[in-house]
Amino acid sequence: MHSVSSLVANVIPDPTPVVPPEAKGLLTVLNWASGIGLVLGVLGVIIVGITMVIQLQRGEGGQSIAKLGWVLLGCIIITGAAGIVRAFV
């Protein structure tokens, strides 16, 4: 007589994703691209911060806030893209 757990194990498939060997190179490229994009995003935030300090000293205050918003939006898109790719792979 079969137990319920062995019956369920035979009916329900294993949801663990398996990466095919052919996709290793693609995953490496995607990981490098997302890592480089995030490093450049951090560098962009630092550069915008420096320009904000310089502009505040000149009295040109709020013009850099829009640039900071665009840089942060780019970082969010890069981070989201990496998560989406990892979810499908």
Residue pairs with C-beta under 8 A, 6 or more apart in sequence:
17 89
19 27
19 89
23 89
27 89
30 82
30 85
30 89
34 78
34 79
34 81
34 82
34 85
37 78
38 75
38 78
38 79
41 71
41 74
41 75
41 78
42 75
44 71
44 74
44 75
45 68
45 71
45 72
45 75
48 64
48 67
48 68
48 71
49 68
51 64
51 67
52 64
52 65
52 68
55 61
55 63
55 64
